């Protein structure tokens, strides 16, 4: 992106992809500059959100960011905690995250997804004043939805490998779509086979489109 485009991106917001009857509402921390400029969630190359969705079984193939509106037909949507676009999530202030948490709770109450999946445990801890939160399902609800904290899919998050990230997404999918999980493996077990996730990450579909 050019300096002019980067400056323009900081003035833009990113629309939500939401609708009725969602099983999962995925919630990023805030839009990156490329996402804000393009109007597409997780648009930066190197972001692992879209690859993890496919590897975990949320999507039948790896979607490009430009196909974001198609996720509604699959039962999930996209939003952010804070609206301000930044180059890095750590540019946000604690006040912005707390205000974003309040707005997000109201949004969830309006749209009534079954699960809210927040992508980033550090931001979640600040936004919802839960300093002991860890990755995985939470005991609390927000706006009537159950809550699952996922690792940040940013390429800057070196603590989670692509395979481990996809496996955590798959745990959420098993909880949100239990009938589908039971049909796929014949057991209803929540834990996916690690080899299956790895095959998705390494197979031909993984090279079809870049991650955001």
Z-matrix of the N, CA and C atoms (Angstrom, degrees):
N
C 1 1.455
C 2 1.527 1 109.81
N 3 1.323 2 116.31 1 145.03
C 4 1.456 3 121.14 2 178.71
C 5 1.528 4 109.98 3 -78.89
N 6 1.337 5 117.77 4 161.39
C 7 1.469 6 119.55 5 175.86
C 8 1.525 7 112.52 6 -55.83
N 9 1.325 8 116.28 7 -36.27
C 10 1.461 9 119.83 8 179.44
C 11 1.532 10 110.92 9 -66.63
N 12 1.324 11 116.06 10 -41.40
C 13 1.463 12 119.49 11 178.18
C 14 1.524 13 111.80 12 -66.50
N 15 1.323 14 116.67 13 -38.94
C 16 1.460 15 120.02 14 177.39
C 17 1.518 16 111.60 15 -62.39
N 18 1.336 17 115.81 16 -41.73
C 19 1.460 18 119.70 17 178.46
C 20 1.521 19 110.60 18 -65.48
N 21 1.327 20 117.14 19 -40.20
C 22 1.464 21 121.08 20 178.54
C 23 1.524 22 111.02 21 -65.03
N 24 1.337 23 116.44 22 -38.86
C 25 1.461 24 120.49 23 -178.43
C 26 1.527 25 111.71 24 -60.67
N 27 1.312 26 117.40 25 -34.09
C 28 1.462 27 120.84 26 -178.72
C 29 1.526 28 112.12 27 -67.00
N 30 1.313 29 118.02 28 -16.28
C 31 1.462 30 121.58 29 179.80
C 32 1.526 31 112.00 30 -94.82
N 33 1.323 32 117.60 31 -5.39
C 34 1.458 33 120.93 32 -174.32
C 35 1.526 34 111.67 33 -101.06
N 36 1.325 35 114.66 34 156.24
C 37 1.459 36 121.36 35 171.57
C 38 1.525 37 108.31 36 -116.37
N 39 1.299 38 115.96 37 167.66
C 40 1.455 39 121.67 38 -175.86
C 41 1.525 40 109.31 39 -117.34
N 42 1.316 41 116.13 40 124.74
C 43 1.465 42 119.66 41 -177.70
C 44 1.520 43 110.59 42 -70.44
N 45 1.321 44 114.55 43 149.49
C 46 1.459 45 120.72 44 175.57
C 47 1.521 46 110.37 45 -74.47
N 48 1.308 47 115.58 46 153.31
C 49 1.460 48 122.16 47 169.25
C 50 1.524 49 105.51 48 -111.98
N 51 1.308 50 116.40 49 94.74
C 52 1.464 51 121.27 50 -174.07
C 53 1.524 52 109.93 51 -137.60
N 54 1.311 53 114.34 52 159.76
C 55 1.458 54 120.43 53 178.15
C 56 1.517 55 109.17 54 -168.27
N 57 1.318 56 116.96 55 179.64
C 58 1.474 57 119.88 56 -179.23
C 59 1.521 58 111.68 57 -76.77
N 60 1.322 59 115.01 58 156.20
C 61 1.455 60 120.24 59 171.60
C 62 1.517 61 115.97 60 71.96
N 63 1.323 62 118.45 61 27.34
C 64 1.457 63 120.59 62 -177.56
C 65 1.526 64 111.33 63 -76.72
N 66 1.316 65 116.10 64 138.83
C 67 1.458 66 120.24 65 171.02
C 68 1.532 67 109.97 66 -78.44
N 69 1.345 68 116.53 67 -41.44
C 70 1.460 69 121.34 68 -176.78
C 71 1.525 70 109.53 69 -137.23
N 72 1.318 71 116.57 70 134.25
C 73 1.460 72 122.47 71 169.36
C 74 1.522 73 106.76 72 -110.05
N 75 1.338 74 116.36 73 107.81
C 76 1.456 75 121.69 74 177.54
C 77 1.527 76 108.86 75 -78.92
N 78 1.313 77 115.68 76 134.24
C 79 1.461 78 120.67 77 -174.69
C 80 1.519 79 110.25 78 -128.54
N 81 1.342 80 116.27 79 109.43
C 82 1.446 81 120.70 80 174.02
C 83 1.519 82 110.43 81 -74.84
N 84 1.328 83 116.70 82 174.17
C 85 1.460 84 120.32 83 179.33
C 86 1.519 85 109.75 84 -73.66
N 87 1.342 86 116.91 85 -55.06
C 88 1.459 87 122.67 86 176.10
C 89 1.524 88 107.22 87 -164.77
N 90 1.326 89 118.40 88 163.98
C 91 1.467 90 119.48 89 -179.22
C 92 1.524 91 111.65 90 -69.20
N 93 1.332 92 116.09 91 136.62
C 94 1.451 93 120.32 92 166.71
C 95 1.521 94 109.33 93 -74.23
N 96 1.322 95 116.43 94 168.33
C 97 1.463 96 119.35 95 -176.43
C 98 1.527 97 112.23 96 -65.07
N 99 1.313 98 117.54 97 -40.05
C 100 1.462 99 119.11 98 178.84
C 101 1.527 100 110.86 99 -66.53
N 102 1.326 101 116.37 100 -40.17
C 103 1.470 102 119.36 101 178.07
C 104 1.519 103 111.07 102 -62.38
N 105 1.341 104 116.66 103 -44.35
C 106 1.462 105 120.04 104 -179.78
C 107 1.521 106 110.92 105 -64.34
N 108 1.321 107 117.04 106 -41.37
C 109 1.463 108 120.37 107 -178.00
C 110 1.528 109 111.13 108 -66.53
N 111 1.338 110 116.51 109 -41.44
C 112 1.464 111 120.34 110 -177.97
C 113 1.522 112 113.12 111 -84.78
N 114 1.333 113 117.39 112 -16.99
C 115 1.452 114 120.18 113 -175.41
C 116 1.511 115 112.84 114 73.60
N 117 1.347 116 116.32 115 30.08
C 118 1.466 117 121.24 116 -175.78
C 119 1.528 118 109.49 117 -133.32
N 120 1.318 119 115.96 118 133.05
C 121 1.455 120 121.01 119 -179.38
C 122 1.530 121 111.24 120 -69.42
N 123 1.321 122 116.10 121 139.69
C 124 1.465 123 122.92 122 176.19
C 125 1.538 124 111.09 123 52.51
N 126 1.309 125 115.76 124 49.29
C 127 1.465 126 121.10 125 -173.42
C 128 1.517 127 113.94 126 -87.29
N 129 1.315 128 118.67 127 -14.66
C 130 1.461 129 120.08 128 -175.36
C 131 1.526 130 111.06 129 -70.84
N 132 1.326 131 118.51 130 129.12
C 133 1.476 132 119.91 131 174.13
C 134 1.525 133 109.98 132 -57.80
N 135 1.286 134 115.84 133 133.80
C 136 1.459 135 120.48 134 -177.40
C 137 1.520 136 112.90 135 103.48
N 138 1.337 137 117.48 136 -20.12
C 139 1.461 138 118.45 137 173.31
C 140 1.529 139 108.16 138 -70.98
N 141 1.312 140 116.84 139 138.56
C 142 1.467 141 120.96 140 -170.50
C 143 1.522 142 113.87 141 -101.89
N 144 1.329 143 117.02 142 13.19
C 145 1.457 144 119.31 143 -177.50
C 146 1.530 145 111.98 144 -62.38
N 147 1.322 146 117.16 145 -55.03
C 148 1.464 147 119.59 146 -176.12
C 149 1.530 148 112.16 147 -65.64
N 150 1.332 149 119.92 148 -40.70
C 151 1.470 150 118.50 149 173.92
C 152 1.525 151 112.98 150 -61.03
N 153 1.337 152 117.31 151 -39.18
C 154 1.463 153 119.86 152 179.76
C 155 1.523 154 111.78 153 -67.01
N 156 1.330 155 117.00 154 -36.37
C 157 1.472 156 119.85 155 176.71
C 158 1.519 157 110.68 156 -58.52
N 159 1.325 158 115.93 157 -45.62
C 160 1.467 159 118.76 158 -178.79
C 161 1.523 160 111.50 159 -70.20
N 162 1.331 161 116.68 160 -45.02
C 163 1.461 162 120.03 161 -177.28
C 164 1.522 163 112.18 162 -62.71
N 165 1.323 164 116.92 163 -28.34
C 166 1.460 165 121.33 164 -178.85
C 167 1.518 166 113.39 165 -90.61
N 168 1.326 167 117.70 166 -6.22
C 169 1.454 168 120.80 167 176.87
C 170 1.512 169 115.81 168 95.49
N 171 1.342 170 117.52 169 4.10
C 172 1.467 171 118.85 170 177.02
C 173 1.526 172 111.41 171 -68.18
N 174 1.328 173 117.67 172 -34.25
C 175 1.464 174 121.51 173 179.59
C 176 1.525 175 109.02 174 -122.76
N 177 1.334 176 118.21 175 148.49
C 178 1.464 177 120.87 176 -177.05
C 179 1.524 178 113.15 177 -74.36
N 180 1.317 179 117.11 178 -15.14
C 181 1.460 180 123.58 179 176.32
C 182 1.515 181 107.00 180 -152.97
N 183 1.312 182 116.67 181 171.72
C 184 1.452 183 117.96 182 179.54
C 185 1.526 184 109.65 183 -77.13
N 186 1.314 185 116.55 184 118.94
C 187 1.452 186 122.16 185 178.66
C 188 1.520 187 110.03 186 -82.19
N 189 1.327 188 114.99 187 148.73
C 190 1.453 189 121.32 188 168.83
C 191 1.530 190 108.33 189 -86.08
N 192 1.336 191 118.29 190 154.69
C 193 1.463 192 119.80 191 177.43
C 194 1.526 193 113.31 192 -54.47
N 195 1.331 194 117.70 193 -32.08
C 196 1.463 195 121.00 194 179.95
C 197 1.523 196 112.39 195 -65.79
N 198 1.322 197 117.76 196 -15.24
C 199 1.462 198 122.01 197 -179.33
C 200 1.529 199 112.06 198 -96.53
N 201 1.318 200 117.27 199 17.49
C 202 1.458 201 120.94 200 -171.77
C 203 1.527 202 114.11 201 -57.15
N 204 1.316 203 118.14 202 -33.69
C 205 1.462 204 119.13 203 -177.29
C 206 1.529 205 112.54 204 -68.90
N 207 1.315 206 117.46 205 -17.85
C 208 1.457 207 120.21 206 179.76
C 209 1.527 208 113.24 207 -71.78
N 210 1.326 209 116.95 208 -14.86
C 211 1.468 210 118.22 209 -177.44
C 212 1.519 211 112.12 210 -69.51
N 213 1.327 212 117.35 211 -22.75
C 214 1.469 213 119.42 212 -179.66
C 215 1.524 214 111.36 213 -60.14
N 216 1.319 215 116.79 214 -37.12
C 217 1.463 216 120.38 215 179.40
C 218 1.523 217 111.91 216 -68.28
N 219 1.336 218 116.71 217 -17.98
C 220 1.459 219 121.12 218 179.17
C 221 1.521 220 112.35 219 -94.43
N 222 1.337 221 116.65 220 -1.02
C 223 1.453 222 120.16 221 173.55
C 224 1.508 223 116.31 222 97.40
N 225 1.325 224 117.88 223 14.50
C 226 1.456 225 118.19 224 176.89
C 227 1.515 226 111.29 225 -141.59
N 228 1.349 227 115.13 226 162.21
C 229 1.453 228 121.57 227 -176.85
C 230 1.519 229 111.06 228 -134.04
N 231 1.364 230 115.48 229 -178.27
C 232 1.459 231 122.21 230 -172.20
C 233 1.522 232 110.75 231 -137.23
N 234 1.317 233 116.19 232 135.25
C 235 1.455 234 121.17 233 175.82
C 236 1.523 235 108.45 234 -154.43
N 237 1.341 236 117.46 235 -172.16
C 238 1.457 237 122.89 236 178.41
C 239 1.520 238 110.34 237 -138.48
N 240 1.336 239 115.92 238 156.85
C 241 1.457 240 120.11 239 174.66
C 242 1.524 241 109.88 240 -69.90
N 243 1.326 242 116.92 241 -55.54
C 244 1.461 243 122.29 242 -177.76
C 245 1.523 244 110.11 243 -111.46
N 246 1.327 245 118.22 244 143.24
C 247 1.462 246 120.21 245 -175.18
C 248 1.522 247 115.59 246 -83.93
N 249 1.350 248 118.09 247 -20.89
C 250 1.465 249 119.83 248 -172.17
C 251 1.521 250 111.26 249 -72.90
N 252 1.326 251 115.96 250 130.28
C 253 1.459 252 121.48 251 178.85
C 254 1.526 253 110.18 252 -80.52
N 255 1.326 254 115.86 253 134.70
C 256 1.463 255 122.07 254 179.44
C 257 1.520 256 109.36 255 -141.11
N 258 1.332 257 115.28 256 163.27
C 259 1.460 258 119.70 257 175.36
C 260 1.526 259 111.15 258 -71.50
N 261 1.331 260 116.02 259 -34.86
C 262 1.459 261 122.34 260 179.00
C 263 1.520 262 109.21 261 -135.68
N 264 1.334 263 115.91 262 145.83
C 265 1.473 264 119.69 263 -178.60
C 266 1.521 265 111.31 264 -63.86
N 267 1.354 266 117.65 265 -28.08
C 268 1.463 267 118.28 266 -177.40
C 269 1.532 268 113.04 267 -74.63
N 270 1.341 269 117.14 268 1.88
C 271 1.465 270 120.47 269 172.03
C 272 1.527 271 111.67 270 -77.98
N 273 1.321 272 117.29 271 -16.56
C 274 1.461 273 120.91 272 179.20
C 275 1.521 274 110.31 273 -72.29
N 276 1.311 275 116.29 274 147.73
C 277 1.457 276 120.62 275 174.56
C 278 1.525 277 109.71 276 -87.60
N 279 1.318 278 115.34 277 160.87
C 280 1.463 279 119.90 278 175.95
C 281 1.520 280 110.47 279 -60.03
N 282 1.320 281 116.09 280 -37.21
C 283 1.478 282 119.95 281 179.54
C 284 1.519 283 111.31 282 -62.14
N 285 1.318 284 117.08 283 -38.79
C 286 1.463 285 119.88 284 178.11
C 287 1.522 286 111.37 285 -65.32
N 288 1.319 287 116.40 286 -40.15
C 289 1.463 288 119.49 287 179.63
C 290 1.526 289 111.61 288 -67.51
N 291 1.312 290 117.20 289 -40.71
C 292 1.469 291 120.49 290 179.14
C 293 1.526 292 110.05 291 -65.30
N 294 1.330 293 116.80 292 -44.46
C 295 1.466 294 119.91 293 177.60
C 296 1.521 295 110.47 294 -63.24
N 297 1.338 296 116.45 295 -39.72
C 298 1.455 297 120.26 296 177.44
C 299 1.516 298 112.12 297 -63.86
N 300 1.336 299 116.65 298 -36.38
C 301 1.462 300 120.14 299 177.60
C 302 1.518 301 111.96 300 -62.98
N 303 1.331 302 116.38 301 -39.94
C 304 1.472 303 119.49 302 177.46
C 305 1.527 304 111.00 303 -64.87
N 306 1.340 305 116.02 304 -44.34
C 307 1.470 306 119.82 305 179.59
C 308 1.527 307 110.89 306 -64.68
N 309 1.328 308 115.78 307 -39.11
C 310 1.459 309 119.61 308 179.76
C 311 1.521 310 111.26 309 -64.24
N 312 1.310 311 117.38 310 -41.52
C 313 1.469 312 120.77 311 178.83
C 314 1.523 313 110.81 312 -59.99
N 315 1.327 314 116.18 313 -42.16
C 316 1.465 315 119.73 314 177.91
C 317 1.527 316 111.31 315 -66.34
N 318 1.315 317 116.21 316 -38.67
C 319 1.471 318 120.80 317 179.03
C 320 1.524 319 110.60 318 -63.59
N 321 1.320 320 116.17 319 -43.97
C 322 1.465 321 120.34 320 178.97
C 323 1.526 322 110.40 321 -62.79
N 324 1.318 323 116.76 322 -39.72
C 325 1.462 324 120.40 323 178.95
C 326 1.531 325 111.26 324 -62.92
N 327 1.331 326 116.76 325 -33.49
C 328 1.473 327 120.52 326 178.59
C 329 1.520 328 111.76 327 -72.73
N 330 1.319 329 117.13 328 -45.30
C 331 1.469 330 120.82 329 -171.28
C 332 1.527 331 113.52 330 -92.89
N 333 1.323 332 117.94 331 -18.49
C 334 1.462 333 124.10 332 171.99
C 335 1.531 334 114.58 333 57.18
N 336 1.318 335 119.80 334 49.32
C 337 1.462 336 118.62 335 171.16
C 338 1.522 337 109.65 336 -68.34
N 339 1.331 338 116.58 337 157.33
C 340 1.459 339 119.16 338 177.57
C 341 1.525 340 111.51 339 -73.03
N 342 1.336 341 116.25 340 -37.41
C 343 1.456 342 121.84 341 -179.57
C 344 1.524 343 109.91 342 -128.60
N 345 1.313 344 115.87 343 141.68
C 346 1.464 345 123.02 344 167.92
C 347 1.520 346 106.61 345 -109.14
N 348 1.331 347 116.63 346 121.68
C 349 1.466 348 121.45 347 -179.57
C 350 1.523 349 108.61 348 -112.01
N 351 1.325 350 116.74 349 108.73
C 352 1.461 351 122.07 350 -177.69
C 353 1.523 352 108.84 351 -94.45
N 354 1.327 353 116.22 352 124.74
C 355 1.458 354 121.94 353 -173.43
C 356 1.529 355 110.85 354 -95.26
N 357 1.311 356 115.75 355 83.72
C 358 1.453 357 120.29 356 179.03
C 359 1.512 358 110.63 357 143.11
N 360 1.325 359 117.88 358 104.76
C 361 1.456 360 120.57 359 -173.64
C 362 1.525 361 111.94 360 -70.87
N 363 1.332 362 118.29 361 -35.32
C 364 1.463 363 119.98 362 -178.98
C 365 1.520 364 110.99 363 -64.49
N 366 1.324 365 116.54 364 -45.96
C 367 1.465 366 120.15 365 178.38
C 368 1.521 367 110.73 366 -64.82
N 369 1.328 368 117.11 367 -38.39
C 370 1.467 369 120.54 368 178.48
C 371 1.519 370 110.59 369 -60.39
N 372 1.326 371 117.21 370 -44.59
C 373 1.463 372 120.63 371 -179.20
C 374 1.521 373 111.68 372 -58.18
N 375 1.330 374 116.55 373 -39.89
C 376 1.459 375 120.59 374 -179.17
C 377 1.527 376 110.51 375 -75.04
N 378 1.324 377 116.82 376 -48.00
C 379 1.464 378 121.00 377 -174.52
C 380 1.522 379 112.31 378 -62.03
N 381 1.329 380 116.66 379 -33.12
C 382 1.463 381 119.81 380 -174.10
C 383 1.526 382 112.82 381 -119.04
N 384 1.334 383 115.93 382 18.83
C 385 1.466 384 122.04 383 173.92
C 386 1.529 385 111.79 384 49.68
N 387 1.323 386 115.26 385 48.86
C 388 1.467 387 121.07 386 -179.12
C 389 1.526 388 107.76 387 -130.15
N 390 1.322 389 115.93 388 79.68
C 391 1.464 390 120.01 389 -170.77
C 392 1.525 391 113.51 390 -70.25
N 393 1.326 392 117.56 391 -12.25
C 394 1.462 393 120.34 392 -179.39
C 395 1.535 394 112.28 393 -102.01
N 396 1.318 395 117.98 394 5.99
C 397 1.465 396 120.69 395 -178.38
C 398 1.530 397 110.28 396 -63.48
N 399 1.316 398 115.54 397 146.76
C 400 1.461 399 121.54 398 176.30
C 401 1.521 400 108.51 399 -133.11
N 402 1.311 401 116.24 400 169.43
C 403 1.461 402 121.26 401 179.77
C 404 1.520 403 109.99 402 -61.70
N 405 1.330 404 115.53 403 137.31
C 406 1.455 405 121.07 404 178.54
C 407 1.517 406 111.47 405 124.73
N 408 1.328 407 118.13 406 -172.00
C 409 1.469 408 121.41 407 -179.80
C 410 1.524 409 110.25 408 -69.71
N 411 1.330 410 115.49 409 144.40
C 412 1.461 411 122.40 410 -179.51
C 413 1.530 412 109.66 411 -105.67
N 414 1.309 413 115.76 412 157.19
C 415 1.462 414 119.60 413 178.33
C 416 1.521 415 111.99 414 -75.53
N 417 1.313 416 117.66 415 -28.48
C 418 1.450 417 121.51 416 -175.53
C 419 1.520 418 111.03 417 -81.21
N 420 1.324 419 115.74 418 166.10
C 421 1.462 420 122.85 419 167.72
C 422 1.531 421 107.82 420 -118.21
N 423 1.316 422 116.04 421 157.69
C 424 1.460 423 122.36 422 176.91
C 425 1.522 424 108.67 423 -131.85
N 426 1.326 425 116.75 424 120.73
C 427 1.452 426 120.12 425 -179.84
C 428 1.514 427 113.41 426 60.44
N 429 1.330 428 116.53 427 22.99
C 430 1.460 429 121.06 428 -179.60
C 431 1.515 430 114.03 429 92.29
N 432 1.336 431 118.25 430 -4.09
C 433 1.461 432 121.62 431 -178.94
C 434 1.520 433 110.72 432 -100.86
N 435 1.317 434 116.54 433 146.43
C 436 1.452 435 121.04 434 169.77
C 437 1.525 436 108.35 435 -70.48
N 438 1.309 437 116.62 436 155.61
C 439 1.469 438 121.04 437 -172.07
C 440 1.521 439 110.28 438 -122.43
N 441 1.319 440 115.04 439 135.29
C 442 1.462 441 122.08 440 173.41
C 443 1.522 442 107.10 441 -129.12
N 444 1.308 443 118.09 442 126.91
C 445 1.465 444 121.97 443 176.07
C 446 1.521 445 108.41 444 -96.31
N 447 1.319 446 115.47 445 124.03
C 448 1.461 447 122.64 446 178.01
C 449 1.526 448 109.60 447 -106.65
N 450 1.318 449 118.02 448 156.86
C 451 1.460 450 119.44 449 173.02
C 452 1.522 451 110.59 450 -65.41
N 453 1.309 452 116.61 451 152.97
C 454 1.452 453 119.43 452 173.55
C 455 1.528 454 109.33 453 -63.81
N 456 1.341 455 117.99 454 132.19
C 457 1.466 456 120.02 455 178.60
C 458 1.529 457 113.45 456 -83.34
N 459 1.327 458 117.26 457 3.04
C 460 1.464 459 120.35 458 179.46
C 461 1.518 460 111.07 459 -55.98
N 462 1.311 461 115.11 460 142.22
C 463 1.453 462 119.62 461 175.34
C 464 1.511 463 112.75 462 -63.24
N 465 1.337 464 117.44 463 -15.67
C 466 1.463 465 121.48 464 177.74
C 467 1.527 466 112.24 465 -78.45
N 468 1.331 467 117.20 466 -12.20
C 469 1.464 468 121.24 467 -178.89
C 470 1.525 469 109.21 468 -86.75
N 471 1.332 470 115.55 469 89.01
C 472 1.463 471 120.85 470 -175.99
C 473 1.524 472 112.69 471 -79.24
N 474 1.325 473 117.75 472 -7.29
C 475 1.466 474 120.41 473 -177.92
C 476 1.524 475 112.41 474 -73.76
N 477 1.329 476 116.79 475 -19.56
C 478 1.460 477 120.72 476 -177.57
C 479 1.523 478 109.17 477 -121.98
N 480 1.329 479 116.08 478 120.51
C 481 1.459 480 120.64 479 175.71
C 482 1.528 481 109.41 480 -72.48
N 483 1.337 482 118.23 481 161.98
C 484 1.468 483 119.24 482 176.71
C 485 1.528 484 112.92 483 -56.19
N 486 1.325 485 116.90 484 -38.68
C 487 1.469 486 119.45 485 -179.59
C 488 1.524 487 111.15 486 -67.97
N 489 1.331 488 117.31 487 -45.31
C 490 1.460 489 120.26 488 179.77
C 491 1.528 490 110.98 489 -64.14
N 492 1.320 491 116.40 490 -38.72
C 493 1.463 492 120.38 491 177.40
C 494 1.524 493 110.61 492 -61.24
N 495 1.327 494 116.63 493 -47.69
C 496 1.461 495 120.62 494 -179.71
C 497 1.522 496 111.49 495 -63.41
N 498 1.325 497 117.52 496 -35.52
C 499 1.462 498 119.85 497 178.87
C 500 1.530 499 111.14 498 -66.40
N 501 1.348 500 117.07 499 -36.41
C 502 1.464 501 118.76 500 177.52
C 503 1.526 502 110.80 501 -69.54
N 504 1.343 503 117.48 502 -38.43
C 505 1.462 504 120.89 503 173.61
C 506 1.531 505 109.46 504 -59.43
N 507 1.323 506 116.90 505 -40.27
C 508 1.461 507 120.70 506 -178.19
C 509 1.524 508 111.67 507 -66.38
N 510 1.328 509 117.51 508 -34.00
C 511 1.462 510 120.53 509 175.31
C 512 1.533 511 110.47 510 -61.35
N 513 1.321 512 116.18 511 -42.74
C 514 1.464 513 120.01 512 177.03
C 515 1.524 514 110.37 513 -64.29
N 516 1.306 515 116.97 514 -43.88
C 517 1.459 516 119.50 515 -179.05
C 518 1.527 517 111.37 516 -60.72
N 519 1.328 518 116.87 517 -39.85
C 520 1.466 519 120.02 518 178.62
C 521 1.524 520 111.52 519 -62.82
N 522 1.340 521 116.62 520 -34.00
C 523 1.462 522 120.44 521 178.57
C 524 1.523 523 111.70 522 -76.10
N 525 1.333 524 116.25 523 -37.66
C 526 1.460 525 120.58 524 -175.98
C 527 1.526 526 113.03 525 -81.91
N 528 1.331 527 116.91 526 -27.80
C 529 1.459 528 122.00 527 -178.75
C 530 1.538 529 108.81 528 -127.75
N 531 1.327 530 118.73 529 62.65
C 532 1.472 531 120.64 530 -173.98
C 533 1.520 532 113.65 531 -62.34
N 534 1.315 533 118.29 532 -35.00
C 535 1.470 534 120.03 533 -179.62
C 536 1.521 535 110.23 534 -66.04
N 537 1.347 536 116.83 535 -39.78
C 538 1.459 537 120.66 536 178.88
C 539 1.522 538 110.44 537 -64.72
N 540 1.341 539 116.57 538 -40.74
C 541 1.459 540 119.99 539 -179.31
C 542 1.522 541 110.57 540 -63.48
N 543 1.332 542 116.32 541 -42.59
C 544 1.459 543 119.93 542 -179.16
C 545 1.520 544 110.80 543 -65.13
N 546 1.338 545 116.57 544 -37.71
C 547 1.461 546 120.09 545 -179.95
C 548 1.518 547 110.95 546 -67.44
N 549 1.344 548 116.52 547 -36.34
C 550 1.455 549 120.23 548 -177.06
C 551 1.519 550 112.29 549 -71.40
N 552 1.342 551 118.29 550 -43.87
C 553 1.455 552 119.28 551 -173.56
C 554 1.530 553 113.85 552 -110.28
N 555 1.336 554 116.00 553 -3.41
C 556 1.445 555 119.36 554 175.95
C 557 1.505 556 114.83 555 74.25
N 558 1.337 557 116.54 556 5.47
C 559 1.457 558 118.39 557 -176.47
C 560 1.507 559 114.18 558 -127.01
N 561 1.349 560 117.48 559 -24.18
C 562 1.446 561 120.82 560 -174.77
C 563 1.504 562 113.56 561 78.74
N 564 1.344 563 118.03 562 8.03
C 565 1.457 564 120.73 563 -179.95
C 566 1.511 565 110.64 564 -67.17
N 567 1.334 566 116.69 565 140.72
C 568 1.455 567 121.13 566 -176.43
C 569 1.508 568 112.99 567 -76.66
N 570 1.339 569 118.63 568 -26.79
C 571 1.453 570 120.27 569 -174.64
C 572 1.522 571 110.22 570 -86.06
N 573 1.354 572 118.84 571 122.54
C 574 1.451 573 121.10 572 177.78
C 575 1.520 574 110.50 573 -77.59
N 576 1.308 575 115.63 574 159.95
C 577 1.458 576 119.49 575 175.21
C 578 1.512 577 109.63 576 -73.58
N 579 1.322 578 117.13 577 128.65
C 580 1.453 579 120.50 578 -177.84
C 581 1.515 580 111.11 579 -61.47
N 582 1.334 581 117.17 580 -35.49
C 583 1.456 582 119.38 581 179.53
C 584 1.508 583 112.58 582 -62.42
N 585 1.361 584 116.42 583 -35.70
C 586 1.454 585 119.34 584 178.77
C 587 1.513 586 111.96 585 -64.94
N 588 1.324 587 116.13 586 -41.61
C 589 1.457 588 119.84 587 176.90
C 590 1.508 589 110.31 588 -62.72
N 591 1.324 590 116.89 589 -44.09
C 592 1.458 591 120.47 590 -178.70
C 593 1.514 592 111.11 591 -61.96
N 594 1.333 593 117.03 592 -38.46
C 595 1.464 594 119.21 593 179.02
C 596 1.517 595 111.23 594 -63.80
N 597 1.327 596 117.40 595 -39.87
C 598 1.462 597 120.34 596 176.82
C 599 1.515 598 111.09 597 -61.08
N 600 1.327 599 116.82 598 -41.41
C 601 1.458 600 120.76 599 -177.18
C 602 1.517 601 111.34 600 -70.18
N 603 1.317 602 117.37 601 -31.79
C 604 1.451 603 120.89 602 -174.23
C 605 1.521 604 113.70 603 -98.27
N 606 1.330 605 117.75 604 -13.22
C 607 1.456 606 120.54 605 -173.31
C 608 1.508 607 113.30 606 -74.83
N 609 1.360 608 117.64 607 175.85
C 610 1.456 609 122.27 608 -177.52
C 611 1.512 610 113.67 609 -56.81
N 612 1.355 611 117.40 610 -35.72
C 613 1.466 612 118.93 611 -178.36
C 614 1.510 613 111.78 612 -62.92
N 615 1.330 614 116.63 613 -24.72
C 616 1.455 615 119.53 614 -178.08
C 617 1.519 616 112.33 615 -67.54
N 618 1.338 617 117.30 616 -15.77
C 619 1.445 618 120.56 617 -178.80
C 620 1.523 619 112.01 618 -103.43
N 621 1.326 620 117.15 619 5.01
C 622 1.453 621 120.10 620 -172.88
C 623 1.524 622 112.24 621 -68.44
N 624 1.324 623 116.28 622 -47.37
C 625 1.463 624 120.56 623 179.89
C 626 1.499 625 107.89 624 -140.31
N 627 1.329 626 118.32 625 154.38
C 628 1.457 627 119.83 626 -179.81
C 629 1.509 628 110.84 627 -76.25
N 630 1.344 629 116.50 628 156.49
C 631 1.456 630 120.65 629 169.18
C 632 1.492 631 109.19 630 -72.74
N 633 1.364 632 118.37 631 161.60
C 634 1.448 633 120.88 632 -177.35
C 635 1.509 634 113.28 633 -70.82
